[in-house]
Amino acid sequence: ASCHRQEIGFTDDLTLSDGFEGGKTGAHSMRLANANFYAGERMFWDKRALDLEDQSTMPIKDHTEMGFD
């Protein structure tokens, strides 16, 4: 995947991450390193996910990120 690259801390170095069929997401990918230590913190830059479990399915369901409706 291009969105969470190991060599730069499991994030990307883009202002807006690349999405499905050349689309752009609303922000760049948050770091996955140490994500299990985010207990009690909301996820995503806009804080829309309540926790890591809530966040984990949102990119899969997003049309821009994965191409699903």
N, CA, C and O atoms as a GROMACS GRO file, in nm:
protein
  276
    1ALA      N    1   0.084  -0.119   0.000
    1ALA     CA    2   0.000   0.000   0.000
    1ALA      C    3   0.087   0.124   0.000
    1ALA      O    4   0.197   0.124   0.056
    2SER      N    5   0.040   0.227  -0.062
    2SER     CA    6   0.116   0.351  -0.067
    2SER      C    7   0.083   0.444   0.049
    2SER      O    8   0.151   0.544   0.069
    3CYS      N    9  -0.020   0.412   0.125
    3CYS     CA   10  -0.065   0.506   0.228
    3CYS      C   11   0.008   0.492   0.362
    3CYS      O   12   0.014   0.589   0.437
    4HIS      N   13   0.061   0.378   0.394
    4HIS     CA   14   0.130   0.359   0.521
    4HIS      C   15   0.264   0.292   0.495
    4HIS      O   16   0.276   0.170   0.500
    5ARG      N   17   0.365   0.374   0.467
    5ARG     CA   18   0.496   0.323   0.427
    5ARG      C   19   0.586   0.305   0.550
    5ARG      O   20   0.606   0.398   0.628
    6GLN      N   21   0.639   0.185   0.565
    6GLN     CA   22   0.720   0.150   0.680
    6GLN      C   23   0.839   0.243   0.698
    6GLN      O   24   0.870   0.284   0.810
    7GLU      N   25   0.907   0.277   0.589
    7GLU     CA   26   1.030   0.355   0.600
    7GLU      C   27   1.010   0.497   0.652
    7GLU      O   28   1.107   0.564   0.687
    8ILE      N   29   0.887   0.544   0.657
    8ILE     CA   30   0.862   0.678   0.714
    8ILE      C   31   0.758   0.672   0.826
    8ILE      O   32   0.674   0.762   0.839
    9GLY      N   33   0.764   0.566   0.906
    9GLY     CA   34   0.680   0.556   1.025
    9GLY      C   35   0.537   0.514   0.998
    9GLY      O   36   0.447   0.548   1.074
   10PHE      N   37   0.516   0.440   0.890
   10PHE     CA   38   0.382   0.390   0.854
   10PHE      C   39   0.283   0.505   0.832
   10PHE      O   40   0.171   0.503   0.882
   11THR      N   41   0.327   0.604   0.757
   11THR     CA   42   0.243   0.714   0.712
   11THR      C   43   0.275   0.738   0.566
   11THR      O   44   0.332   0.649   0.501
   12ASP      N   45   0.242   0.852   0.511
   12ASP     CA   46   0.290   0.889   0.379
   12ASP      C   47   0.349   1.029   0.388
   12ASP      O   48   0.334   1.096   0.490
   13ASP      N   49   0.415   1.073   0.285
   13ASP     CA   50   0.478   1.205   0.288
   13ASP      C   51   0.406   1.303   0.194
   13ASP      O   52   0.467   1.394   0.139
   14LEU      N   53   0.276   1.281   0.178
   14LEU     CA   54   0.195   1.363   0.089
   14LEU      C   55   0.105   1.457   0.170
   14LEU      O   56   0.072   1.426   0.284
   15THR      N   57   0.067   1.569   0.113
   15THR     CA   58  -0.029   1.657   0.178
   15THR      C   59  -0.166   1.591   0.181
   15THR      O   60  -0.233   1.592   0.284
   16LEU      N   61  -0.207   1.534   0.068
   16LEU     CA   62  -0.330   1.456   0.058
   16LEU      C   63  -0.293   1.320   0.004
   16LEU      O   64  -0.227   1.310  -0.100
   17SER      N   65  -0.334   1.215   0.072
   17SER     CA   66  -0.298   1.080   0.030
   17SER      C   67  -0.364   1.042  -0.102
   17SER      O   68  -0.471   1.091  -0.136
   18ASP      N   69  -0.297   0.954  -0.175
   18ASP     CA   70  -0.352   0.903  -0.299
   18ASP      C   71  -0.467   0.808  -0.269
   18ASP      O   72  -0.458   0.726  -0.178
   19GLY      N   73  -0.573   0.820  -0.346
   19GLY     CA   74  -0.689   0.735  -0.330
   19GLY      C   75  -0.714   0.652  -0.454
   19GLY      O   76  -0.627   0.638  -0.540
   20PHE      N   77  -0.832   0.597  -0.462
   20PHE     CA   78  -0.876   0.510  -0.570
   20PHE      C   79  -0.884   0.588  -0.701
   20PHE      O   80  -0.934   0.700  -0.706
   21GLU      N   81  -0.833   0.527  -0.808
   21GLU     CA   82  -0.836   0.583  -0.943
   21GLU      C   83  -0.790   0.728  -0.950
   21GLU      O   84  -0.852   0.810  -1.018
   22GLY      N   85  -0.682   0.759  -0.879
   22GLY     CA   86  -0.623   0.893  -0.885
   22GLY      C   87  -0.687   0.997  -0.795
   22GLY      O   88  -0.645   1.113  -0.795
   23GLY      N   89  -0.788   0.958  -0.719
   23GLY     CA   90  -0.851   1.052  -0.627
   23GLY      C   91  -0.758   1.090  -0.513
   23GLY      O   92  -0.658   1.021  -0.489
   24LYS      N   93  -0.789   1.196  -0.444
   24LYS     CA   94  -0.711   1.240  -0.329
   24LYS      C   95  -0.801   1.239  -0.206
   24LYS      O   96  -0.918   1.278  -0.212
   25THR      N   97  -0.745   1.194  -0.095
   25THR     CA   98  -0.820   1.193   0.030
   25THR      C   99  -0.818   1.334   0.090
   25THR      O  100  -0.754   1.423   0.035
   26GLY      N  101  -0.887   1.353   0.200
   26GLY     CA  102  -0.894   1.485   0.263
   26GLY      C  103  -0.774   1.523   0.346
   26GLY      O  104  -0.765   1.636   0.392
   27ALA      N  105  -0.681   1.431   0.367
   27ALA     CA  106  -0.562   1.456   0.449
   27ALA      C  107  -0.459   1.349   0.416
   27ALA      O  108  -0.484   1.260   0.335
   28HIS      N  109  -0.343   1.358   0.479
   28HIS     CA  110  -0.246   1.250   0.460
   28HIS      C  111  -0.267   1.144   0.566
   28HIS      O  112  -0.332   1.169   0.668
   29SER      N  113  -0.213   1.026   0.544
   29SER     CA  114  -0.234   0.913   0.635
   29SER      C  115  -0.171   0.938   0.771
   29SER      O  116  -0.056   0.983   0.780
   30MET      N  117  -0.247   0.910   0.875
   30MET     CA  118  -0.191   0.919   1.010
   30MET      C  119  -0.093   0.805   1.031
   30MET      O  120  -0.106   0.699   0.969
   31ARG      N  121   0.004   0.826   1.118
   31ARG     CA  122   0.101   0.722   1.149
   31ARG      C  123   0.032   0.603   1.214
   31ARG      O  124  -0.056   0.618   1.298
   32LEU      N  125   0.073   0.484   1.173
   32LEU     CA  126   0.023   0.363   1.238
   32LEU      C  127   0.114   0.318   1.351
   32LEU      O  128   0.071   0.244   1.440
   33ALA      N  129   0.240   0.363   1.349
   33ALA     CA  130   0.332   0.327   1.456
   33ALA      C  131   0.274   0.374   1.589
   33ALA      O  132   0.233   0.489   1.602
   34ASN      N  133   0.272   0.287   1.686
   34ASN     CA  134   0.223   0.314   1.821
   34ASN      C  135   0.074   0.342   1.829
   34ASN      O  136   0.027   0.398   1.928
   35ALA      N  137  -0.003   0.305   1.728
   35ALA     CA  138  -0.147   0.331   1.729
   35ALA      C  139  -0.216   0.265   1.848
   35ALA      O  140  -0.319   0.315   1.895
   36ASN      N  141  -0.162   0.155   1.897
   36ASN     CA  142  -0.225   0.089   2.012
   36ASN      C  143  -0.211   0.170   2.140
   36ASN      O  144  -0.277   0.139   2.239
   37PHE      N  145  -0.128   0.274   2.140
   37PHE     CA  146  -0.112   0.359   2.258
   37PHE      C  147  -0.203   0.482   2.252
   37PHE      O  148  -0.194   0.568   2.339
   38TYR      N  149  -0.291   0.490   2.154
   38TYR     CA  150  -0.380   0.605   2.140
   38TYR      C  151  -0.507   0.589   2.224
   38TYR      O  152  -0.606   0.657   2.198
   39ALA      N  153  -0.506   0.502   2.324
   39ALA     CA  154  -0.624   0.474   2.405
   39ALA      C  155  -0.688   0.603   2.455
   39ALA      O  156  -0.620   0.691   2.508
   40GLY      N  157  -0.818   0.612   2.436
   40GLY     CA  158  -0.891   0.730   2.481
   40GLY      C  159  -0.886   0.847   2.385
   40GLY      O  160  -0.948   0.951   2.409
   41GLU      N  161  -0.813   0.832   2.277
   41GLU     CA  162  -0.800   0.940   2.178
   41GLU      C  163  -0.887   0.908   2.057
   41GLU      O  164  -0.899   0.792   2.018
   42ARG      N  165  -0.947   1.008   2.000
   42ARG     CA  166  -1.020   0.990   1.875
   42ARG      C  167  -0.922   0.976   1.761
   42ARG      O  168  -0.809   1.023   1.770
   43MET      N  169  -0.964   0.912   1.654
   43MET     CA  170  -0.877   0.883   1.541
   43MET      C  171  -0.915   0.970   1.420
   43MET      O  172  -1.024   1.027   1.416
   44PHE      N  173  -0.825   0.979   1.324
   44PHE     CA  174  -0.831   1.063   1.205
   44PHE      C  175  -0.800   1.207   1.246
   44PHE      O  176  -0.818   1.246   1.362
   45TRP      N  177  -0.754   1.284   1.151
   45TRP     CA  178  -0.719   1.424   1.178
   45TRP      C  179  -0.841   1.504   1.222
   45TRP      O  180  -0.827   1.599   1.300
   46ASP      N  181  -0.959   1.469   1.173
   46ASP     CA  182  -1.080   1.543   1.210
   46ASP      C  183  -1.152   1.481   1.330
   46ASP      O  184  -1.261   1.526   1.367
   47LYS      N  185  -1.092   1.379   1.391
   47LYS     CA  186  -1.143   1.316   1.514
   47LYS      C  187  -1.279   1.247   1.497
   47LYS      O  188  -1.353   1.235   1.594
   48ARG      N  189  -1.313   1.203   1.374
   48ARG     CA  190  -1.445   1.145   1.350
   48ARG      C  191  -1.460   1.002   1.401
   48ARG      O  192  -1.573   0.956   1.423
   49ALA      N  193  -1.352   0.931   1.421
   49ALA     CA  194  -1.360   0.794   1.472
   49ALA      C  195  -1.342   0.794   1.624
   49ALA      O  196  -1.252   0.860   1.676
   50LEU      N  197  -1.427   0.721   1.692
   50LEU     CA  198  -1.423   0.720   1.838
   50LEU      C  199  -1.299   0.654   1.894
   50LEU      O  200  -1.248   0.695   1.999
   51ASP      N  201  -1.249   0.552   1.825
   51ASP     CA  202  -1.133   0.478   1.873
   51ASP      C  203  -1.071   0.400   1.756
   51ASP      O  204  -1.118   0.410   1.643
   52LEU      N  205  -0.967   0.325   1.785
   52LEU     CA  206  -0.896   0.251   1.681
   52LEU      C  207  -0.987   0.148   1.614
   52LEU      O  208  -0.980   0.129   1.493
   53GLU      N  209  -1.071   0.082   1.691
   53GLU     CA  210  -1.163  -0.016   1.634
   53GLU      C  211  -1.261   0.051   1.537
   53GLU      O  212  -1.286   0.000   1.428
   54ASP      N  213  -1.315   0.164   1.575
   54ASP     CA  214  -1.407   0.239   1.490
   54ASP      C  215  -1.335   0.285   1.363
   54ASP      O  216  -1.392   0.279   1.254
   55GLN      N  217  -1.213   0.330   1.376
   55GLN     CA  218  -1.136   0.380   1.264
   55GLN      C  219  -1.100   0.272   1.164
   55GLN      O  220  -1.090   0.298   1.044
   56SER      N  221  -1.080   0.150   1.212
   56SER     CA  222  -1.024   0.045   1.128
   56SER      C  223  -1.109   0.009   1.006
   56SER      O  224  -1.055  -0.039   0.906
   57THR      N  225  -1.239   0.030   1.011
   57THR     CA  226  -1.324  -0.004   0.896
   57THR      C  227  -1.356   0.116   0.806
   57THR      O  228  -1.401   0.097   0.693
   58MET      N  229  -1.334   0.236   0.853
   58MET     CA  230  -1.372   0.355   0.776
   58MET      C  231  -1.298   0.366   0.642
   58MET      O  232  -1.364   0.395   0.542
   59PRO      N  233  -1.167   0.346   0.633
   59PRO     CA  234  -1.101   0.356   0.503
   59PRO      C  235  -1.151   0.251   0.403
   59PRO      O  236  -1.158   0.278   0.283
   60ILE      N  237  -1.185   0.133   0.451
   60ILE     CA  238  -1.232   0.027   0.364
   60ILE      C  239  -1.366   0.064   0.300
   60ILE      O  240  -1.392   0.028   0.186
   61LYS      N  241  -1.449   0.135   0.373
   61LYS     CA  242  -1.582   0.174   0.325
   61LYS      C  243  -1.583   0.304   0.246
   61LYS      O  244  -1.685   0.341   0.188
   62ASP      N  245  -1.471   0.375   0.244
   62ASP     CA  246  -1.465   0.507   0.180
   62ASP      C  247  -1.442   0.496   0.030
   62ASP      O  248  -1.350   0.427  -0.015
   63HIS      N  249  -1.526   0.563  -0.049
   63HIS     CA  250  -1.515   0.554  -0.195
   63HIS      C  251  -1.382   0.608  -0.245
   63HIS      O  252  -1.320   0.547  -0.332
   64THR      N  253  -1.337   0.720  -0.193
   64THR     CA  254  -1.212   0.780  -0.241
   64THR      C  255  -1.092   0.694  -0.205
   64THR      O  256  -1.000   0.679  -0.286
   65GLU      N  257  -1.090   0.638  -0.085
   65GLU     CA  258  -0.974   0.561  -0.041
   65GLU      C  259  -0.966   0.423  -0.106
   65GLU      O  260  -0.858   0.382  -0.150
   66MET      N  261  -1.077   0.352  -0.112
   66MET     CA  262  -1.074   0.213  -0.160
   66MET      C  263  -1.166   0.184  -0.278
   66MET      O  264  -1.161   0.075  -0.334
   67GLY      N  265  -1.249   0.279  -0.317
   67GLY     CA  266  -1.334   0.260  -0.433
   67GLY      C  267  -1.468   0.195  -0.404
   67GLY      O  268  -1.539   0.157  -0.497
   68PHE      N  269  -1.504   0.181  -0.277
   68PHE     CA  270  -1.633   0.121  -0.242
   68PHE      C  271  -1.735   0.229  -0.214
   68PHE      O  272  -1.699   0.340  -0.174
   69ASP      N  273  -1.862   0.198  -0.234
   69ASP     CA  274  -1.971   0.291  -0.202
   69ASP      C  275  -2.041   0.248  -0.076
   69ASP      O  276  -2.135   0.314  -0.032
   0.00000   0.00000   0.00000
